[in-house]
């Protein structure tokens, strides 16, 4: 079926097995080694841990020109030809957390994380750190790629594997119900497939009967045409012979009339000659041949009269000549009788074949009627089968969706269980640490740290004393490792921060006021528990499209609607057009449309000679706002009629590939923007060298003391270039791409 599942008489236990495999609840292999996978000290160490690079050049592993922009313990690299990819084949099953980024500042650049070639998360231009949590299963392929251009940054990756075995799992009632529904649809589809096969055989037999009847009609028609031709030729021949014999008889009658002395005999001769050769208007072959026979009989009678009159007067030569004429007339009479018989046979056969041809036509009509009937039944069967295929595919999708929810539930339960355990341990350790902190002199002491005495690699302790708000799971007395200075600290700003790594591999920027150093002995610490993943509710999609009322778009949308794919798989959708009838055929639109009362005609132009339709879509978006249906949904998606669009993939991206909530996303973007502005302000204020900021100073000979900003401003002032044109003029090729 369309869903790609297999029935084969599967029962509820088979459904459980299906769910277990699809949800990643297979017998678990060893979980990936987080320590080895986070060792970015060399390319050899990464490859030994399982990372695979699809390219090799001078920029594959930590090109020095970008050192200082990324923590030294992180990985960064890119391909000069673009489309670089770093891949890892994972083991076990569970959830991974990856902190990655895109160092390239060029607008439109992107670095993405893919699981089995499906995009799960992305980092846009100048995003040095973003975190994604991704559920994985045994033998999944994790890839971090330039998408299509970017500078890949990997700060950390942590795998958390499930502890449950497949035999311990039970399918939820939702999965079982979905599986039963799918089996019903699958069985209905199989039954309809059998019916269709039977109808196909019936249709093939009906077509064979039509062909046989048509062959018979053609054969009979050919025979009739042959007989008609023969009759026509016989009629023409008989008419010609009758005319020739009539002419001969007229000459013979003149000779006989000269020999006759009695008026009575002459009157009898005249009566004989006055007899018509054939009826007036005769056209049938038999009538014409009968006339020819009549003339032959006249010739015989005349010849006998000539012979008798010659013997009467004693003219022996005339008598002998008459005898010869009698014999010739008798021979001609026999020939005409023979030809008459042949024509009568032809006429009889023609009448019989005409009856056969009529019967063959009736048989052909009956066969065609039967073929049309069976063809219509076959079309109905095919239509039912297509509908059942769609229903089966949708049922299979429901099964897969239920399986995914089951997997998420299992992962969440495992994480919540583990988080609870860690919270309890952390609480106990915190209480013990607080008690030990107040012990008598001679024990360890917690000393404050400043920027001057902190170094990368220092083992410190997190203990909140500032007013800064941290995530709720951050607990006091948690050990951390310094992996770098935050941007604001490097820039010399008032706020002092350090980037640290927690025991579970996650990284965070911490205020230095909240970091302490243990001195005077060992200090008992706790750990920051990993927070259980709580899946957000599935976002709903409201999909819109603009359809031209002519061309291929109406039928293309109708095909998508019939199959329930594309924007018709969204939670709600609307098709806008300015006509409910197709302008090229006059037929009603095959899909329901919401009418807009303005022209969709636009000119073509621009660099790529494309449709200049911004104004049209401004009106369309205004109509979307006016109708207000979008208020019932989380996201609005605009898709062209010929877009190959998978709404469920977009839903997965919205669930797992983006920050949870627009406020959090906006806050992160604002924080990055402020840090970048502070960093750029610091470089401009202090005229940093190219080693520290390779994009700030000009490289042209004779202009090394001038900044790129000055050159961009000069181009705008003197050559009247736009900002974009000025930046393009002074831009440099990779690896130093100033964005």
NORQUIZI-V453148 format. One record per residue. RES is the residue in three letters. SS is DSSP state (H for helix, E for strand, C for the rest). BURIAL is I if it has 24 or more other C-alpha atoms within 12 Angstrom, else O. Layout:
RES;SS;BURIAL
RES;SS;BURIAL
This chain:
UNK;C;I
UNK;C;I
UNK;C;I
UNK;C;O
UNK;C;I
UNK;C;O
UNK;C;I
UNK;C;O
UNK;C;O
UNK;C;O
UNK;C;O
UNK;H;I
UNK;H;O
UNK;H;O
UNK;H;I
UNK;H;I
UNK;H;I
UNK;H;I
UNK;H;I
UNK;H;I
UNK;H;I
UNK;H;I
UNK;C;I
UNK;C;I
UNK;C;I
UNK;C;I
UNK;C;I
UNK;C;I
UNK;C;O
UNK;C;O
UNK;C;I
UNK;C;I
UNK;C;I
UNK;H;I
UNK;H;O
UNK;H;I
UNK;H;I
UNK;C;I
UNK;C;I
UNK;C;I
UNK;C;O
UNK;C;O
UNK;H;I
UNK;H;O
UNK;H;O
UNK;H;I
UNK;H;O
UNK;H;O
UNK;H;I
UNK;C;I
UNK;C;I
UNK;E;I
UNK;E;I
UNK;C;O
UNK;C;O
UNK;C;O
UNK;C;O
UNK;C;O
UNK;C;I
UNK;C;I
UNK;C;I
UNK;C;I
UNK;C;I
UNK;H;O
UNK;H;I
UNK;H;I
UNK;E;O
UNK;C;I
UNK;C;I
UNK;E;I
UNK;C;I
UNK;C;I
UNK;C;I
UNK;C;I
UNK;E;I
UNK;E;I
UNK;E;I
UNK;C;I
UNK;C;I
UNK;C;I
UNK;C;O
UNK;C;I
UNK;C;I
UNK;C;I
UNK;E;I
UNK;E;I
UNK;E;I
UNK;E;I
UNK;E;I
UNK;C;I
UNK;C;I
UNK;C;I
UNK;C;I
UNK;E;I
UNK;E;I
UNK;E;I
UNK;E;I
UNK;E;I
UNK;E;I
UNK;E;I
UNK;E;I
UNK;E;I
UNK;C;I
UNK;C;I
UNK;C;I
UNK;C;I
UNK;C;O
UNK;C;O
UNK;C;I
UNK;E;I
UNK;E;I
UNK;E;I
UNK;E;I
UNK;E;I
UNK;E;I
UNK;C;O
UNK;C;O
UNK;E;I
UNK;E;I
UNK;E;I
UNK;E;I
UNK;E;I
UNK;E;I
UNK;E;I
UNK;C;I
UNK;C;I
UNK;E;I
UNK;E;I
UNK;E;I
UNK;E;I
UNK;E;I
UNK;E;I
UNK;E;I
UNK;E;I
UNK;E;I
UNK;E;I
UNK;C;I
UNK;C;I
UNK;C;O
UNK;C;I
UNK;E;I
UNK;E;I
UNK;E;I
UNK;E;I
UNK;E;I
UNK;E;I
UNK;C;I
UNK;C;I
UNK;C;I
UNK;C;I
UNK;C;I
UNK;E;I
UNK;E;I
UNK;E;I
UNK;E;I
UNK;E;I
UNK;E;I
UNK;E;I
UNK;E;I
UNK;E;I
UNK;E;I
UNK;C;I
UNK;C;I
UNK;C;I
UNK;C;O
UNK;H;I
UNK;H;O
UNK;H;O
UNK;C;I
UNK;C;I
UNK;C;I
UNK;C;I
UNK;H;O
UNK;H;I
UNK;H;I
UNK;H;I
UNK;H;O
UNK;H;I
UNK;H;I
UNK;H;I
UNK;H;I
UNK;H;I
UNK;H;I
UNK;H;O
UNK;H;I
UNK;H;I
UNK;H;I
UNK;H;I
UNK;H;I
UNK;H;I
UNK;H;O
UNK;H;I
UNK;H;I
UNK;H;O
UNK;H;O
UNK;H;I
UNK;H;O
UNK;H;O
UNK;H;I
UNK;H;I
UNK;H;O
UNK;H;O
UNK;H;I
UNK;H;O
UNK;H;O
UNK;H;I
UNK;H;I
UNK;H;O
UNK;H;I
UNK;H;I
UNK;H;O
UNK;H;O
UNK;H;I
UNK;H;I
UNK;H;O
UNK;H;I
UNK;H;I
UNK;H;O
UNK;H;O
UNK;H;I
UNK;H;I
UNK;H;O
UNK;H;O
UNK;H;I
UNK;H;O
UNK;H;O
UNK;H;I
UNK;H;I
UNK;H;O
UNK;H;I
UNK;H;I
UNK;H;I
UNK;H;O
UNK;H;I
UNK;H;I
UNK;H;I
UNK;H;I
UNK;H;I
UNK;H;I
UNK;H;O
UNK;H;I
UNK;H;I
UNK;H;I
UNK;H;O
UNK;H;I
UNK;H;I
UNK;H;O
UNK;H;I
UNK;H;I
UNK;H;I
UNK;H;O
UNK;H;I
UNK;H;I
UNK;H;O
UNK;H;O
UNK;H;I
UNK;H;I
UNK;H;O
UNK;H;I
UNK;C;I
UNK;C;O
UNK;C;O
UNK;H;O
UNK;H;O
UNK;H;O
UNK;H;O
UNK;H;O
UNK;H;O
UNK;H;I
UNK;H;O
UNK;H;O
UNK;H;I
UNK;H;I
UNK;H;O
UNK;C;O
UNK;C;O
UNK;C;I
UNK;C;I
UNK;C;O
UNK;C;O
UNK;C;O
UNK;C;O
UNK;C;O
UNK;C;I
UNK;H;I
UNK;H;I
UNK;H;I
UNK;H;I
UNK;H;I
UNK;H;I
UNK;H;I
UNK;H;I
UNK;H;I
UNK;H;I
UNK;H;I
UNK;H;I
UNK;H;I
UNK;H;I
UNK;H;I
UNK;H;I
UNK;H;I
UNK;H;I
UNK;H;I
UNK;H;I
UNK;H;I
UNK;H;I
UNK;H;I
UNK;H;I
UNK;H;I
UNK;H;I
UNK;H;O
UNK;H;O
UNK;H;O
UNK;C;O
UNK;C;O
UNK;H;O
UNK;H;O
UNK;H;I
UNK;H;I
UNK;H;O
UNK;H;O
UNK;H;I
UNK;H;I
UNK;H;O
UNK;H;I
UNK;H;I
UNK;H;O
UNK;H;O
UNK;H;I
UNK;H;I
UNK;H;O
UNK;H;I
UNK;H;I
UNK;H;O
UNK;H;O
UNK;H;I
UNK;H;I
UNK;H;O
UNK;H;I
UNK;H;I
UNK;H;O
UNK;H;I
UNK;H;I
UNK;H;I
UNK;H;O
UNK;H;I
UNK;H;I
UNK;H;O
UNK;H;I
UNK;H;I
UNK;H;O
UNK;H;O
UNK;H;I
UNK;H;I
UNK;H;O
UNK;H;I
UNK;H;I
UNK;H;O
UNK;H;O
UNK;H;I
UNK;H;I
UNK;H;O
UNK;H;O
UNK;H;I
UNK;H;O
UNK;H;O
UNK;H;I
UNK;H;I
UNK;H;O
UNK;H;O
UNK;H;I
UNK;H;O
UNK;H;O
UNK;H;I
UNK;H;I
UNK;H;O
UNK;H;O
UNK;H;I
UNK;H;O
UNK;H;O
UNK;H;I
UNK;H;I
UNK;H;O
UNK;H;I
UNK;H;I
UNK;H;I
UNK;H;I
UNK;H;I
UNK;H;I
UNK;H;I
UNK;H;I
UNK;H;I
UNK;H;I
UNK;H;I
UNK;H;I
UNK;H;I
UNK;H;I
UNK;H;I
UNK;H;I
UNK;H;I
UNK;H;I
UNK;H;I
UNK;H;I
UNK;H;I
UNK;H;I
UNK;H;I
UNK;H;I
UNK;H;I
UNK;H;I
UNK;H;I
UNK;H;I
UNK;H;I
UNK;H;O
UNK;H;I
UNK;H;I
UNK;H;O
UNK;H;O
UNK;H;O
UNK;H;I
UNK;H;O
UNK;H;O
UNK;H;I
UNK;H;I
UNK;H;O
UNK;H;O
UNK;H;I
UNK;H;I
UNK;H;O
UNK;H;I
UNK;H;I
UNK;H;O
UNK;H;O
UNK;H;I
UNK;H;O
UNK;H;O
UNK;H;O
UNK;H;I
UNK;C;O
UNK;C;O
UNK;C;O
UNK;C;O
UNK;C;O
UNK;C;O
UNK;C;O
UNK;E;I
UNK;E;I
UNK;E;O
UNK;E;I
UNK;C;I
UNK;C;O
UNK;C;I
UNK;C;O
UNK;C;O
UNK;C;I
UNK;C;O
UNK;C;O
UNK;C;O
UNK;C;I
UNK;E;I
UNK;E;I
UNK;E;I
UNK;E;I
UNK;C;I
UNK;C;I
UNK;C;O
UNK;C;O
UNK;C;O
UNK;C;O
UNK;C;O
UNK;C;O
UNK;C;O
UNK;C;O
UNK;C;O
UNK;C;I
UNK;C;I
UNK;C;I
UNK;C;I
UNK;E;I
UNK;E;I
UNK;E;I
UNK;E;I
UNK;E;I
UNK;E;I
UNK;E;I
UNK;E;I
UNK;C;I
UNK;H;I
UNK;H;I
UNK;H;I
UNK;H;I
UNK;C;I
UNK;C;O
UNK;C;O
UNK;C;O
UNK;C;I
UNK;C;I
UNK;E;I
UNK;E;I
UNK;E;I
UNK;E;I
UNK;E;I
UNK;C;I
UNK;C;I
UNK;C;I
UNK;C;I
UNK;C;I
UNK;E;I
UNK;E;I
UNK;E;I
UNK;E;I
UNK;E;I
UNK;H;I
UNK;H;I
UNK;H;I
UNK;E;I
UNK;E;I
UNK;E;I
UNK;E;I
UNK;E;O
UNK;C;O
UNK;C;O
UNK;C;O
UNK;C;I
UNK;C;I
UNK;C;I
UNK;E;I
UNK;C;I
UNK;C;I
UNK;C;I
UNK;C;I
UNK;C;I
UNK;C;I
UNK;C;I
UNK;C;O
UNK;C;I
UNK;C;O
UNK;C;O
UNK;C;O
UNK;C;I
UNK;C;I
UNK;E;I
UNK;E;I
UNK;E;I
UNK;E;I
UNK;E;I
UNK;E;I
UNK;C;I
UNK;C;I
UNK;C;I
UNK;C;I
UNK;C;O
UNK;C;O
UNK;H;I
UNK;H;I
UNK;H;O
UNK;H;I
UNK;H;I
UNK;H;I
UNK;H;O
UNK;H;I
UNK;H;I
UNK;H;I
UNK;H;I
UNK;C;I
UNK;C;I
UNK;H;I
UNK;H;I
UNK;H;I
UNK;H;I
UNK;C;I
UNK;C;I
UNK;E;I
UNK;E;I
UNK;E;I
UNK;E;I
UNK;E;I
UNK;E;I
UNK;C;I
UNK;C;I
UNK;C;I
UNK;E;O
UNK;C;I
UNK;C;O
UNK;C;O
UNK;C;O
UNK;C;O
UNK;C;O
UNK;E;O
UNK;C;I
UNK;C;I
UNK;C;I
UNK;C;I
UNK;C;I
UNK;E;O
UNK;E;I
UNK;C;I
UNK;C;O
UNK;C;O
UNK;C;O
UNK;C;I
UNK;C;O
UNK;C;O
UNK;C;O
UNK;E;O
UNK;E;O
UNK;C;O
UNK;C;O
UNK;C;O
UNK;C;O
UNK;E;O
UNK;E;O
UNK;C;O
UNK;C;O
UNK;H;O
UNK;H;O
UNK;H;I
UNK;H;I
UNK;H;O
UNK;H;O
UNK;H;I
UNK;H;I
UNK;H;O
UNK;H;I
UNK;H;I
UNK;H;O
UNK;H;O
UNK;H;O
UNK;C;O
UNK;H;O
UNK;H;I
UNK;H;O
UNK;H;O
UNK;C;O
UNK;C;O
UNK;E;I
UNK;E;I
UNK;E;I
UNK;E;I
UNK;C;I
UNK;C;O
UNK;C;I
UNK;C;I
UNK;C;O
UNK;C;O
UNK;C;I
UNK;C;O
UNK;H;I
UNK;H;I
UNK;H;I
UNK;H;I
UNK;H;I
UNK;H;I
UNK;H;I
UNK;H;I
UNK;H;I
UNK;H;I
UNK;H;I
UNK;C;I
UNK;C;I
UNK;C;I
UNK;C;O
UNK;H;O
UNK;H;O
UNK;H;O
UNK;H;O
UNK;H;O
UNK;H;O
UNK;H;O
UNK;H;O
UNK;H;O
UNK;H;O
UNK;H;I
UNK;H;O
UNK;H;O
UNK;H;I
UNK;H;I
UNK;H;O
UNK;H;I
UNK;H;I
UNK;H;I
UNK;H;O
UNK;H;I
UNK;H;I
UNK;H;I
UNK;H;O
UNK;H;O
UNK;C;I
UNK;C;O
UNK;C;O
UNK;C;O
UNK;C;O
UNK;C;I
UNK;C;I
UNK;C;I
UNK;C;I
UNK;C;I
UNK;E;I
UNK;C;I
UNK;C;O
UNK;C;O
UNK;C;O
UNK;C;O
UNK;C;O
UNK;C;O
UNK;C;O
UNK;C;I
UNK;E;I
UNK;H;I
UNK;H;I
UNK;H;O
UNK;H;I
UNK;H;I
UNK;H;O
UNK;H;O
UNK;H;O
UNK;H;O
UNK;H;O
UNK;H;O
UNK;C;O
UNK;C;O
UNK;C;O
UNK;C;O
UNK;H;O
UNK;H;O
UNK;H;O
UNK;H;O
UNK;H;I
UNK;H;O
UNK;H;O
UNK;H;I
UNK;C;I
UNK;C;O
UNK;C;O
UNK;C;I
UNK;C;I
UNK;C;I
UNK;C;I
UNK;C;I
UNK;C;I
